């Protein structure tokens, strides 16, 4: 609360510097004809804090048929070139945020016999947005050019599906149900340059921290590993989650701050200091944590959820770190929200669910008339994919 002029906090005395103005001053209250006191006028004329306006209604809803209801997959990613990639069944589609145009990047069953038909399990854009990595059900990792719509490389090695992918400059890292993690230098022809062994079940989460050159991996074995560079031995192994760890996010605001989320039997978001290896804090969200993403512009974290122990489920939550005060709860999905991506400017997130919809949310809606969610097929690019 603002202090009145002439009053010190917790006291009633008047300081020498705040004595009543001289009668010679034109600002003296004796010359004030306004019914509003001078103290109130000063308060009203001071700059007011602009309150954040955050819409709880998605500004766009796109149809995404065949968007898998599979907790362990990673099928949505937003590139630095402002293009959204989405894996739907056998295909990958690209949606331009600038033009709203939709392009089919690839079809893994096209012109192939039934036994050779493949499905998309994971996608990840390279840092500059000029390549899209695609992991498949048959254990392949492909690199596609979004301009020419051509596959420029196919890499083998994994024995089972590849649902987790992450880039660090020219290093492409892949995680598989075969429990292995491969590092590949895309500049050289070798299949892989390093294999990491640590997880005892499917690797479902991978995130590089390109600033510290650390890799975080999460698995269905409830483990979270932190690897230093391309080293083959884990720097840290965290085993406090009691369910699968798919949701992983590195803070862009604090070096070495890592957030992880656990599945249905856990429901917690935990924070780790990867410099010291210490757990910093945790919060019980009350529902399955499917994805995490740090805001690029403020110290907030976004989480998406599925199965719940309470009434609220299938929601998107926005939290203020480190106190974990809930900023907003965004609802609308009718199935668990398994996918999350953020626009390059950090102003927008897109969530995807097994209800086969993509919902776009504005994290800081300007003070203007909101446009109703675009749900009709005429305004819905992905509706054309049916």
SVG drawing of the C-alpha trace seen along z (x, -y; Angstrom):
<svg xmlns="http://www.w3.org/2000/svg" viewBox="-18 -33 50 90">
<polyline fill="none" stroke="black" stroke-width="0.4" points="0.0,0.0 1.4,-3.5 2.6,-5.5 0.8,-8.9 3.1,-11.9 4.6,-12.8 4.1,-9.4 6.7,-6.7 5.9,-3.1 4.6,-1.7 4.8,-5.2 2.8,-8.4 5.5,-11.0 6.1,-13.5 9.6,-13.8 11.3,-17.2 11.5,-16.8 7.7,-16.3 6.4,-19.3 3.3,-21.1 4.1,-23.2 4.7,-26.8 1.8,-29.1 4.0,-30.6 3.8,-27.3 1.1,-27.2 0.6,-23.5 -0.6,-24.3 -3.9,-22.7 -5.4,-26.1 -5.4,-26.9 -6.7,-23.5 -10.3,-23.8 -10.7,-20.1 -12.8,-17.9 -10.1,-15.3 -7.3,-15.6 -3.8,-16.3 -2.6,-13.0 -5.2,-11.2 -4.5,-13.3 -0.8,-12.3 -1.8,-8.6 -4.3,-8.7 -1.8,-10.5 1.0,-8.0 1.6,-5.2 -0.8,-2.3 0.3,1.3 -1.0,2.9 -2.9,6.0 -2.3,9.1 -5.2,10.3 -5.0,14.0 -7.9,15.5 -9.0,19.0 -10.5,19.7 -8.3,20.9 -8.2,18.4 -7.9,21.2 -8.9,24.9 -7.7,27.1 -8.8,30.6 -6.0,33.2 -7.3,36.6 -5.2,39.6 -3.3,37.6 -2.4,40.6 -3.6,40.9 -0.2,42.4 1.6,40.9 5.0,41.9 5.0,40.1 6.1,36.6 4.1,35.6 3.9,31.8 6.8,29.3 7.0,25.6 10.0,24.4 12.0,21.2 10.8,20.5 7.2,20.4 6.0,23.6 4.2,26.2 4.9,29.9 2.3,32.5 2.6,36.3 -0.7,37.8 -0.7,41.6 1.5,42.4 2.0,38.7 3.6,35.5 1.9,32.2 3.3,28.7 1.1,25.7 2.4,22.2 1.6,19.8 2.1,16.9 -0.2,18.1 -2.3,20.8 -1.4,23.0 -1.0,26.8 1.5,28.9 1.9,32.7 5.6,33.3 5.6,37.1 3.5,40.2 5.4,43.3 2.9,45.7 2.8,44.2 3.7,46.5 4.9,49.2 3.8,52.8 1.8,53.3 4.7,54.9 6.9,51.9 4.4,49.3 5.6,47.2 4.0,44.8 5.3,41.5 6.2,41.8 8.1,38.5 9.2,35.3 11.7,32.5 12.8,29.4 16.4,28.5 17.4,25.2 17.2,23.1 14.1,24.8 15.6,25.9 15.2,29.7 12.6,31.9 13.7,35.2 11.1,37.9 11.2,41.1 9.2,44.1 7.5,47.2 10.1,49.4 13.0,47.8 14.1,45.4 15.2,41.8 14.7,39.7 15.6,36.1 13.3,34.2 13.7,30.9 10.5,28.8 11.2,26.7 11.8,29.5 9.6,32.0 12.3,34.6 13.8,37.1 17.5,36.4 18.6,39.1 17.4,42.3 19.2,43.7 18.8,47.2 20.1,48.7 17.1,48.7 15.4,52.0 12.0,50.6 10.0,47.4 11.6,44.0 9.3,41.6 11.8,39.0 14.1,36.8 16.2,33.7 18.7,31.5 21.8,29.8 23.3,27.9 24.4,30.7 23.9,33.4 20.6,35.3 19.7,37.5 17.1,40.2 15.4,42.3 13.6,45.6 11.5,48.3 14.6,50.5 15.8,48.4 18.8,46.9 19.7,43.3 21.8,42.6 23.8,39.4 24.3,38.8 26.4,36.1 24.3,35.3 27.4,33.9 29.0,37.3 27.7,40.5 28.2,42.8 24.9,44.2 25.7,43.1 28.7,41.7 27.6,42.6 25.1,45.0 23.9,44.3 22.7,47.1 20.9,46.3 17.2,46.6 15.6,49.9 12.4,49.2 11.3,47.0 12.9,43.6 10.0,41.2 11.5,37.8 14.6,36.0 15.6,32.4 19.0,30.7 20.1,27.6 22.2,26.0 23.5,23.4 25.1,25.8 25.5,28.7 23.6,31.1 21.0,33.6 18.1,34.7 16.3,38.0 13.2,39.5 11.9,43.0 9.1,45.4 11.3,46.8 10.5,43.6 14.1,42.4 15.4,39.0 19.0,38.9 21.2,35.9 24.2,36.4 27.1,34.1 27.7,33.4 28.3,36.6 29.6,38.4 28.5,42.0 28.1,41.9 25.2,40.1 26.2,37.0 23.1,37.3 20.4,40.0 17.2,39.0 14.9,41.7 12.3,39.9 9.4,40.0 7.0,42.9 5.7,43.0 7.1,42.5 9.0,39.3 8.1,37.8 7.7,34.1 11.1,32.4 12.0,28.7 15.1,26.6 14.7,23.1 15.9,20.4 16.1,18.0 18.4,19.9 21.4,22.0 21.1,25.7 17.4,25.5 15.5,28.5 11.8,29.4 10.4,32.8 6.9,34.3 5.6,37.7 2.8,39.8 -0.4,41.1 1.1,42.8 3.2,39.7 1.5,36.4 4.3,34.3 6.5,31.6 10.0,31.6 12.7,29.1 16.4,30.0 19.7,28.1 21.9,30.0 25.0,28.1 24.9,29.6 22.5,32.6 20.1,31.4 16.3,31.5 15.0,27.9 11.3,28.4 8.2,30.3 4.5,29.7 1.7,32.3 -0.5,31.2 -3.2,33.8 -3.1,35.1 -0.9,36.9 1.9,34.6 2.2,35.0 4.3,32.1 6.3,29.1 7.5,25.9 9.1,22.8 7.9,19.4 10.5,17.6 9.6,14.2 8.7,14.6 9.6,17.0 6.5,19.2 6.1,22.8 3.3,24.4 2.2,28.0 -0.3,30.2 -2.3,32.9 -4.3,36.1 -5.7,38.5 -6.6,36.9 -7.2,37.8 -9.7,34.9 -12.4,33.1 -10.1,31.2 -8.3,33.2 -7.2,32.8 -6.1,29.2 -3.3,26.8 -1.8,25.1 0.3,22.0 2.4,21.6 4.5,18.8 8.0,20.1 9.4,20.6 6.3,20.2 4.2,22.3 1.2,20.0 -1.4,21.0 -1.8,18.2 -4.4,20.0 -6.1,23.3 -7.0,23.7 -9.7,26.3 -11.5,27.5 -9.7,30.7 -11.9,33.8 -8.9,36.2 -5.5,36.0 -3.3,33.3 -0.3,35.2 1.4,32.6 2.6,29.1 4.7,26.6 5.5,22.9 5.7,20.3 9.1,18.8 8.2,15.4 6.9,17.2 3.5,15.5 1.5,18.6 1.3,22.2 -0.4,25.1 -1.8,28.1 -2.7,31.4 -4.8,34.3 -6.2,37.6 -9.5,35.8 -7.8,35.1 -7.7,31.3 -5.0,28.7 -5.8,25.7 -3.9,22.5 -3.7,20.3 -2.5,16.7 -0.3,16.4 -0.8,12.6 -3.9,11.6 -3.8,7.9 -6.7,5.7 -8.8,6.1 -11.9,8.0 -11.2,11.7 -11.9,13.7 -14.1,16.8 -12.4,20.2 -12.2,21.3 -14.0,24.6 -15.9,24.6 -14.4,26.6 -14.1,23.6 -11.7,21.9 -10.0,25.0 -6.9,26.0 -6.6,29.4 -10.2,30.2 -9.2,30.7 -7.0,33.7 -10.0,35.9"/>
</svg>
